[in-house]
Amino acid sequence: MDKQEIQQQIIEAVRAVKAGNPMAGSITNTVTINFVANAQLAVGGSAAMVYLPDEGEFLANAGGATYLNMGTLMPVYEETLPRAAKLLHESGKPWVLDPVAIGIGELRTKLLRQFRPFKPSVIRGNASEIIALAGLWELNVTDGASGTRGVDATDSVESARNAAVALARWTGGAVAVSGKTDLVTDGRQVVHSYGGSHFMERVTGCGCSLGGVAAVYATAAPPFIAALTATAVYNLAGRRAEEKVSGPGGFQVQFLDELYLATPEEIAENFFELEEA
């Protein structure tokens, strides 16, 4: 695809979501659950948050897409997450994986290893998480070992490029790497998306809610367009919100407003660069 084709598909995805109010269920972490739900609602989707195994399977069946986030794991997730991922894969429904804090704890590692054959449609994470996931899944990449600090990245976005491309090629979907300049790839093309705000580092849940919004767009668009549309609206809304506030508290509220107010054309026009992988 060329840039104009991508922009047109972004416009179509945003219009479809605003018109259809699709449900994208989430099994996400307790720290950010409110922000994830509000961001999904702001862009035009419908949110549903669950924890239990049977409810996770219900969401996988009933929703247009599902978001699985590895933050603040509870013991019940050992059953809930694999059951949901397996059903999503078998039914061919899109799902988004956020490998939050990969490398911390045995359960998290076990679950992320289990997800490998279920091939998520979109993987969203910071650079360190993307590098670590490619390593855990034993993909042949040249990126070095990742470094994490809790849920924070200690690697640059560009250092995760090879890992992101390898993950996208393995899944047949897309990978979004969040950072100062975001990277989105389908394994064939790489996009650098610009914008955002320094306040995003001072508000918990910007990354998690981005994954939830990507799931909303995945109900209406292929994985690459869904991931890029979510990234673009976040960069646009972040930049606009920062211009109107003086601190992180006000930013969070204004950011949700800007997600809601962004038009399809404005989102598509948010600056990005396109190149071959």
C-alpha positions, 0 to 999 in steps of 0.5 A, a space after each residue: 500500500 502507498 500512503 494515500 491508500 493507508 490514509 483512506 483505510 484509516 478514514 474508513 476504519 474510523 467512520 465504521 467504528 463511530 457509526 457502528 459502536 462495535 464491542 471490543 472486550 478486554 481482560 486487562 489490568 486493574 491499574 488501568 481498567 477505567 482508562 482503557 474502557 473510557 478510551 474505547 468509548 471515546 473513539 466510538 467503541 463499546 467496552 466490556 471488562 471481565 476476569 473469569 474464564 467463562 466470561 472471557 470465552 463469552 466475550 471472545 464469542 460475542 465481541 468483534 475483537 478482544 484485548 488481552 493485557 498481561 498487567 497485574 495478573 491474578 491467579 484466575 488469569 492462568 485459566 482465563 487468558 489461554 482459554 480466551 486466546 485459544 478460542 479467538 484463534 480457532 474462531 478467526 476473530 481478531 485479538 490484541 496482546 499487550 505483553 506488559 512487564 514480560 520477564 517478571 514472574 513465572 506465570 507471566 512467562 508461562 502464559 506468554 509462551 502459551 500464546 505463541 501458537 494462537 498468533 495475536 492479530 496485533 501486539 502492542 508494547 514498548 520496545 523492551 517488551 517487544 524485544 523480549 517477546 520475540 526472544 521468548 517466542 524464539 524468533 530469529 532476530 538480531 536485536 539484542 536482549 531487552 531491558 525492562 524496568 517494571 512496565 517501562 522500556 529501557 530500549 529505544 523504539 528503533 532497537 525493537 524494529 527487527 523484533 517487531 518485524 519478526 513478530 508481525 511476520 510470525 503472526 501474520 498481523 501487526 505490531 505497534 511499538 510505543 515510544 517517543 516516535 511510534 513504530 507500526 509494522 505488518 512485517 512488510 512495511 514499517 510506519 513511524 508515527 509522530 505526535 503524542 505528549 510528554 505527559 503520556 509518561 506521567 499518566 498511567 494507562 496510556 499504553 494499555 488504553 492504546 491496546 484497547 483502542 487498537 482492539 476497537 479498530 480491529 473490529 473494522 479494519 485489518 490488523 495493520 490499519 487497526 494498529 496504525 489508526 489507534 497509534 495515529 489518534 493517540 499521537 493526534 490527541 496527545 499533541 492537542 491535549 498538551 496544548 490545552 493543559 498544564 499538568 498530567 491530571 488535566 491532560 488525562 481528561 483533555 486527552 479523552 476529549 481529544 480522542 472523542 473529537 478527532 475526525 476521521 480525516 484528521 486522524 488519517 492526516 496525522 504525520 507518519 513516514 512509510 518505508 519497506 521493512 
